[in-house]
Amino acid sequence: MPRTVEITLPPDLVDAAVEELRGLEPLSLRVLRGVSLQPPGDVISVEVTNRRLAAVMRLADRCGVGQESSVSLSSSRPASVISAGRQDDVLRDITSGTAEEIELEIGRESTMTAGKLGVMATAGLLAGLGLASGALHLIIGAMVIAPGFEPFSRLALGLIERSRAWQRGLVDIARGYAALAAGAALSAAACATFGAGALAAGTGSYLPSSALIDYFSTTSWTSWAVAVVAGLGGGLLLVINRRVLTAGVMIALGLIPALTLAAMALVAGDVELALLAWAGGAWTPSW
């Protein structure tokens, strides 16, 4: 998908940047002299295919974007692009994004705001009720709604790119999964209050008693293989801008029910089960 990139530069850098951009065969190229107030300077607006986007970002790096306060950059994806003679380039363009775009998107999805913390707590409560009642569909629902994959992706991307994103990712992992544990503890307390027992399989379940508990507290080579493959798949989805499908990655990884089970087991006083569930859910690669 093509990108629109706007670069604000001091006037003395503009002409050289424009000549380099011309060589990239952009879909369109505009220079707006003296229009930028903050930072002050000229604005270059260029539309390029994804294949040329990395070259534009390297040019911006050489101009000092992210290092000089007089240089700024923003990119966006246009809803439609019509360029006579270039439609084949547009329609056959690749879909991958830059590391900067991926980090921004992950940051938007992974930052544990009050709303996202509420969703994580709700997922823990829902998964806990699913574990206690032996209802697999409740657990799958919890895995779908929980925004639990992106913080791990932010951590991995920050380490790869050597940016501070990994620190923010680590903080959001701790906050998000603490909220999940709080929801799980609430479900365990509710089960105990109403006489079901914190981890007892409820009546009317369509699965054998404790089947889900046994599954999510067991670690084998196949579970590690699934974790690695699902984590790699999730990374590829982020690169090609298919973030909406990362819910499938969360289902494959099984982080939500495993860590929910760990919290519920602690409430029930079963430390051994808590450790088994933690080992099954916490030590899974995410990229």
Disulfide bonds with the S-S distance in Angstrom:
none
